[in-house]
Amino acid sequence: MKKTTGKPKQRPPESRYISPSAPKDMDLKVGEEGYELSSYEARKTHAKALRQSDLILAQQFAVRRFQAHHGADFEKLMQLRQQLARLLEAAIPEEGGREWFFYPKNRLLCATMAFIEDTKNRRALSKSISDDLKGSLRTEFDDIARSVDYPVLSQAYIDDVRLDEIMTFLSQSTSFIDDLISRLNFFRYYSLFSMTSLVPGKTMYEHVFNASIGRMTLLAKVENLRHQIDPQSFWMFTQESRFDDHLSAVIDTACYEPRTLSSNVQIFSGSKNKISIDDVALKDQLVLVLPTASIPEKIDAVIHYLQNALLQELEKNQPDYDATEESDFNHSLFLNQLHHTPFVLKSWGQLNQYLVAFWVFDVVQSSGKRPDQALEEIHLAIERMHDSLSINPDEKLFKMEPFTYDTIETYYLDVKRQISPARNMRTKIDQFLCVSPDNLLG
């Protein structure tokens, strides 16, 4: 087994693209200071951050419902994820940079859990661990190694013994995954990795607050937009979010993206599926399959999914691709004219009400405290956060007054009803994800 000759660069992964965006002629002013989106790059950054934050909120609602209503299944799936993380870390040579495992950790977990979520892979694993299966997983690792500049993930460094341990564990987990997917419809809409990526409300609220007032380091590509975009969008673009295990799970992967939500429109990837036309293999292509014998369902949602999938493939296969450059593709209608229909987040002013409600919900769920105790605790914590504001010019960007106790309670009760609704009641998350009006998430 070869050894590395150097360590990976000391930086968290930074996305190379800014995805689904707003029209070029969009005239938006956001934030109390009237931050005008005066450049194409600012408009794209704003739209990406607002859309991604909205979809993260939807995914966080879904995870909390899974945890609240199917606690045993949630814990067992979390244990599977944690054991996979240990096996993946052990597979990285200590002398080659194991201390940097946090760097690609969530991308690795996302890819490995997607590998076992694939029905064909599970069927094959339940019979035997073939060289083809191991080769497929190695390919996933190689792709991540290239995209995050972390060479010790590549085939040259992970030996067969460690890979066999991972594959054996996956093969032992197939029955549990089969049962979980057959019983619960969460996995129609989100992946196994998504449904274990719960970000504590406290973490999100504090991160948004601290990023907004300039206490965190913005990524280089966003730093020059600091005075053009709303400060409450900063949380998506900080160095600190890349080092936080919970936040990086939803920011550095696409786990917040629900599946295409269409029963008759499909997207296939040539890197994951065997696709050919006239006996010519399509390896580095995405294929959109549209029906003509029936009306395509949820076509806008599918195109949003296609946008994200294409940009991820470009990031992986075209390391020099720059989403901010002046090009026909970056200014295309495909990227700029399809608007995201929000789940709940229409403006940045709405973000904190959901984060503070998640914070209360999490404390009640995990500590056994009564809601009134949790509300009082969090109300005081937020007041202390605002009291800590200094005269630093950057910190003046954050103008929002701290929530009152009654306001926090109102937000908490609304979120609680969404996560744990009355029997057979369809809430916003059911309406957002479930196509049929007869379906509920769970």
N, C-alpha and C positions, 0 to 999 in steps of 0.2 A: 504493500500500500504506500502510495506516495505521500510525502509530507508537503505542507505549504511552505512557501519561502517568505511569506509576509502576511500581515494581518489585513482584514478588510478595512476600508476607509472608515474613519470615525465620524459617522454621520447617520442619522436615521433615514429610512427610505423616503424620498420625496416623489410624489406622483409627477409624471412627465406630461400629463394632459389636464386640461380643464374641460369638463364634459358638459352635457346639454345646456343650452344657453338661451339668450334672449335675442330678439331681432336687433340688427345693427342700428336701426333708427330709434331704439327704445329710449325714452326720456324718463329716467327714474331718479327720484331723490329719496334717499333713505337716511334714517337716523335723525336725531334732534338737531344736528348741525346742518342738515340738508346736504349730505354727502352726494354729490352729483357723479353719476357714472359716466365720466367724461371720455373714456377710452374704450375701444373694443375689448381690450384685455380685462378692464374693470367690469364691463357688462357680463362677460363670460364668467368671471370669478364670482361675481354676485349671484348669478343664476345657478351656477354649480353648487355653491355653498347653501343657498336657500333650499334648493331641491333635495340635496343630500341630507340636510338637517331634517327636513320634513319626512323623508323616507326612513331615517334613523329613528325618529319618534314612532313611526308605525311599527317598525321592527321591535322597538323596545316595549311597546304595548303588547305585541304578540308574545315575546319572551316572558313577560311578567304573567300573562294569562296562563302560559304553559307551566310556569313555576307554581302559580297559585292553585291551579286546578288539577295538575298532574305531577305533584311534588316528587313522588317516588321515581317516576320516569325521568323527570328533569335531573334529579340527583344522579341517577344511574348513567345518563348520557353525559353529565358533567364529569363523572369519574372516568368514563371512557376517554373523554377529551384530555383530561389531566394525565392519564396513563400514556396516551399517545404523545403528549408533550414531553414526558420523561424519556420515552423511547427514542424520540427524534433528537432530543438533546444528547443522549448517550451515543447516538450514531455519528455525531460530529467529533472528529479527532480532537482531543484535548490540546494537543500541541499545535493544532491548526486554527484555533480561534473559537473554542467552545464558549469562552466568556462572552462572545458576541451573539449567542443564540437568540437573545431577545430581539435582535435585529430582523431576522426573517421568520420569527416564531409563528406569528399568526397567519402569515401566508402559507407556511408549511402545513399548519394544522388545517387550514381551510382546504388546501389541495388534497391532503390525505383523507380528511373526512368526506370530501366529495368523491374520492376514489371508492370508498366503501359504500357510499350512497348510490352509486351506479349499479343498477339491477344486474347487468351482465357480469360485472366484477364480483358482486356478492355470490351469484350462482357459481361462478368459476372457483371462487375462494372456498366455498362450502365443499367442493370436491377435492381440490388439491392446490398447492402453491406452485404454479408453473413459472418457467423462465419468462414467458411472455408477460405474465402479470407483473413480475418483478421489474421487467424492462419498462413497462408502462409507468410504474411508480417512479422509477429512476428518471424517466423523461420529465415527469412533473418536477422533480427536484432540480434537474438541470435547467429547466425553464426559469425557475425561481432564482437559482444561483446566478444566471445571467442578468435577470431583471434587477436584482438588488446588489449586484457586485459582491457576491459572497461565495467565492470559488470552492470552499470546503464542502459545499452541498453537492458538488458534481460527482459523477461516477468515479472519478479518480481517487476520491477520498472516503466515500462510504463503502465499507466492505460488505461482502455477502452475508457474513454472520449477523451484523447489525440489521441489515435489511430483512433477513429471515425472521428476526425477532419481531420486527414491525409487522411483517406479513402474517406471522403466526397469530399475533394478537388480533389483527383484523379478521382473520378467518374464524377465530373464536367468538367474534362479536356479531357475526352475520345473522344469527337467529334473533338476537335482541333487536337489531336494526330492522329486520323483516317484520317483526311483531309491532314495533313502534310505528313504522310507516303505514302498516295496514290498519292500525287502530285509530290513529290521530291524523286529522287533515292539516295540521300545522305544516307538515312537510310537503304538501302540495304547493305551498306558497313560499316557504323558506327552507334553506338547507339545514343539515344537522349542525354545521358550524354556526349558522345564524341563530338557531334556537338555543345555543349555549353561550351566545355573546351578550350577556346582560351587563350593561354599564351602570354602576350605581348612580342614582340620581344626584347624590352629594358630589360625586366626582364630576359629573357633567356641569352641574350648576357652578361649582367653584372654578372649573376650568373656563367656562364662558365668562365669568366675572373677571378673573385674573387676566385672561387674554384681552378682554375688552379695554382694560385700563392700562395696558402696556407692561404688565409684569411678566410676560412670556415672550419668547423669541419667535418672530414670524419667519417662515421659510423665505428664502431669498427671492423667489419669484413673486411673492405677495408683498414683501416689505415696501417695494416702490409704489404699491397701491394703498398704503396705510391710510392716506387722507382722501381716498376716492371711494372706499367701500365702508359699509356700516361696521363699527367696531364689534358688534355682536356676531359677525361672521368670522372674526379672527380665530375662534377656537378650532376651526377646521384646518388651519394652516400653521400650527405652531410646532416647533421642535419638540416641546414637552409632550404633545399628544402622541408623537411617534415613540416616545420612551415609556408611555403609560400602557400597561398590558391590556386594560379594558378598552381604552379609547382607540388604541391602534387596531384593535380587532374590527371596529366598525369604520375607521377612517382609511386604513391601508388595504382593506379588502372591499369587495362589493357585496358583502353579506347583507347589507341593508336593502339591496335590490330584491323586491319580490319576483317570483318567477313570472313568466310572460302572461299568465292569467288568461290565456286563450285556449279553448278546447280544440281548435282546428288550424291554428297557425303555429309553425314551429321554426326554430333556428337551430342549425347544426353547425358544429365546428369541425373542420377538416383535421385539426390536431387531436380531436378526441373521438371522432367517428370515422369509419371507413366510408368515404364518399367518392364516387367516381361518375363521370359522364362520358359516354362512349369509350369506356375502358381507360379513361385518363383520370388518375387519382387527383383529388382536390385536397392537398395537404394543408396549405396555408391560406385557406379561404373560409369564409362564413357563408352558409347557404340559408336563405330565407325561403320557406316553403309555404305558399299561399294556396288555399283551395279555390277551385272555380266551379265546383258542383254545389257549393253552399256559400253563404255570406261569411267572410272572415270576421271573427269575433275579437273584440278588444284590440283592434289593429294599432291604435295609438300607443297602448301599453307595450305592445310587441316592438314597435319602432323605438320606443325609449330603451327597451332592453337591448335591442340591436345596436343602438348608439353606444351604450356602455360596453357591450361585448366587443364591438369593433375597436373602440379606443383602448381597451385593455390589450387586445391582440396587437395593435400598433405599438403600444408601449413595450410589449414583450419582444416583438420581432423587428422593430425599427428603433433601436436605442437612441438615434439622433432625431426622432420625430419631435417637433416643437409645436405644441398646440396654439402658441401665440403668434406664430409667424404669419405673414400675409400670404395666403395661398387660397386657391379656389376651394379646396376641401374645407379648410377652417372657416371660410366664409359661406359655405354651402347652405342651401335651405335645409338639407338633411340635418345639419348640426344646429341651425339657428332658428328655424321657424316652427318647430313642434314644441308646444308649451306643455309643461308638466301640470296635471290637474292635482292641486294640493290635497293631501290627507287632512291636515289641520293647520299647517303653517303657511299663511298667506303673506306674512310680514315678520320681520325680526322681532317686533314688539311682542309677539305671542310666544316666543321661545321659552322664556324663563318660567312662565306659568306652568308649563308641562314638566320642566325639570324640577321645580320645587315640589310639585305634586308627586313625582316619582320618588323624590328624596323622602317625603313623609311616608309614602306607601312602603318603601323599602325598610325604613326603620320599624314601622309597625309589624311588617312581615318577619323581620329577622330578629328583633329584640324582645318581642312580646309586650312592648309598651302599649298603653292605651293611645288611641289617636290624639286625645287632648294633650297627653304628655309629649308625644312626638312633635305635635304642632308647636307647643311652647318651646321645646328644645331648639327646633329649627328656626323659629321666629327670632329667638335671641341670637342664634349663630349668624343669621343674615344681618341683623342689626350690627353685630360686631364687625362683620366684613365691611359694611358701609362706613362704620366709624373709623376703620383703618385707612381710609383714603387719605392720601397725602396731597401736597400742593404740586406734585410732579405734573407738568403740563400734559403728558400723555394720559394721566389718570383722570383728567377733566373730561375726557371723551365719554366717560360713563356717567350719564345724567339720571338714570332711573332711580327713583326713590325705593327704599326697601319695602317689601310687601308687608301689609298689616297682618295680624293674626287671623282676622276674619277672612281676608282675601286668600291667604294660604289655605284655610279650611275649605273655602269654596272650590278652589282648584283641586284640592285633594279629593273631595267628595265626587267631583266630576270624573276624575281619572279612575277612582275606585269603581264607579259605576261602569266605566268602559272595560276595565279588566275583569271585574266580577259582576256581570249584569244579572238582572232578574231572569228567571228561567225563560228560555225561548225569545229573549229580547235581542234584537239586532242593534248593535252599537256602531259607532263610526268605523271601527277597525273591521267589523264584519262586512259592512257595506263597501269598504275600500278594497278588501281582498276577495271576498266571496262573490262570484259572478251570479249565482242563483240566489234569489231572494229567500229561498227556503234553507240556505246553508248558514251555519254559524261556525266561527273559528274555534276549533278545539277537538 
